[in-house]
Amino acid sequence: MILDVIVEDKKKRLKEHKARTSEEQMKELALVSERKSISFYEALAKPGLSIIGEFKKASPSMGKIEMTMELMDRIDEYNVSVDAISCLTEEDHFLGNTDYFKEIRNIWCDICDGVWDVDALFL
């Protein structure tokens, strides 16, 4: 089953990530972070239908996904149509990474103060 493969691959990657950044370093980075905390749960807990916009470069079922629009255009489109945003950072099967995550978050945070309608960003 593909989920089992993804989990096993992630366990291998996790060892690599832990070798580069210790748990203590991660905690310190989190404590000194000045980013705005955004509740994904609250964005989706409202009455009625909630929509999550997703950023991913590939999927196990579709393979590599060709980008047909610029990242900023996609973010603008999501601004008017979704309640929350998700960005896949898994490297092997979704071709994500933390740099992609940071790029989306930085663009979003640059324009979100009172401008964006998206209530949450899950990255």
C-alpha positions in Angstrom: 0.0 0.0 0.0 1.4 3.4 -0.9 0.8 4.9 2.5 3.1 2.3 4.0 5.8 3.2 1.5 5.4 6.9 2.3 5.7 6.3 6.0 8.8 4.1 5.6 10.5 6.7 3.3 9.6 9.4 5.8 11.2 7.5 8.7 14.4 7.4 6.7 14.2 11.1 5.9 13.5 11.9 9.5 16.8 10.4 10.6 18.5 12.7 8.1 16.6 15.8 9.3 17.4 15.0 13.0 21.1 14.6 12.1 21.1 18.2 10.7 18.9 19.9 13.4 18.6 18.6 16.9 15.4 18.6 18.9 16.8 21.2 21.2 17.6 23.5 18.2 14.1 23.0 16.8 12.6 24.0 20.2 14.8 27.1 20.3 13.9 28.1 16.8 10.2 27.7 17.7 10.6 29.8 20.9 12.4 32.7 19.1 10.0 32.7 16.1 8.0 35.9 15.7 5.6 34.5 13.2 1.9 34.9 13.7 0.2 31.8 15.0 -2.9 30.9 12.9 -5.5 28.3 13.8 -6.2 25.8 11.1 -8.9 24.2 13.2 -10.7 27.5 13.8 -10.7 28.3 10.1 -12.5 25.0 9.4 -14.8 24.9 12.4 -17.1 27.6 11.2 -20.7 26.6 10.2 -21.2 25.4 6.7 -18.7 24.2 4.1 -15.0 24.8 4.6 -12.5 24.5 1.7 -8.8 23.8 2.0 -6.5 25.0 -0.8 -3.6 22.7 -1.3 -0.1 23.3 -2.6 1.8 20.2 -3.8 4.2 19.6 -6.6 3.4 15.9 -7.1 1.4 13.0 -5.7 1.8 9.2 -5.7 -1.3 8.8 -7.9 -0.7 11.6 -10.4 3.1 11.8 -10.5 4.6 15.3 -11.1 2.0 18.0 -11.3 2.8 20.6 -14.0 2.3 24.1 -12.6 0.0 26.0 -15.0 0.1 29.3 -13.1 2.5 31.4 -11.1 2.7 30.8 -7.4 1.5 34.4 -6.7 -1.5 33.9 -9.0 -2.4 30.7 -7.2 -2.2 32.4 -3.8 -4.4 35.2 -5.1 -6.9 32.7 -6.4 -6.9 30.8 -3.1 -7.4 34.1 -1.3 -11.0 34.4 -2.7 -12.0 30.8 -2.6 -10.6 28.9 0.4 -10.8 29.0 4.2 -7.3 27.5 4.8 -4.2 26.5 2.9 -2.2 23.3 3.1 1.3 22.9 1.7 2.8 19.4 1.4 6.5 19.3 2.3 7.1 15.6 2.0 10.2 15.2 -0.3 10.0 11.8 -2.0 6.4 11.4 -3.1 5.0 15.0 -3.1 8.3 16.7 -4.1 7.8 19.3 -1.4 10.4 20.8 0.9 10.6 23.4 3.7 11.8 26.1 1.3 8.6 25.8 -0.7 6.7 26.0 2.6 8.6 29.1 3.6 8.1 30.8 0.2 4.3 30.3 0.4 4.1 31.4 4.0 6.3 34.5 3.4 4.2 35.6 0.5 1.0 34.9 2.4 2.2 36.7 5.5 3.3 39.7 3.5 -0.2 40.3 2.3 -2.4 38.7 5.0 -2.7 41.6 7.5 -6.3 42.6 6.9 -6.1 41.9 3.2 -6.4 38.2 2.8 -9.6 36.3 3.4 -7.9 33.0 4.1 -8.3 32.3 7.8 -5.5 29.8 8.3 -2.4 28.6 6.8 -1.3 25.0 7.5 2.3 24.6 6.5 
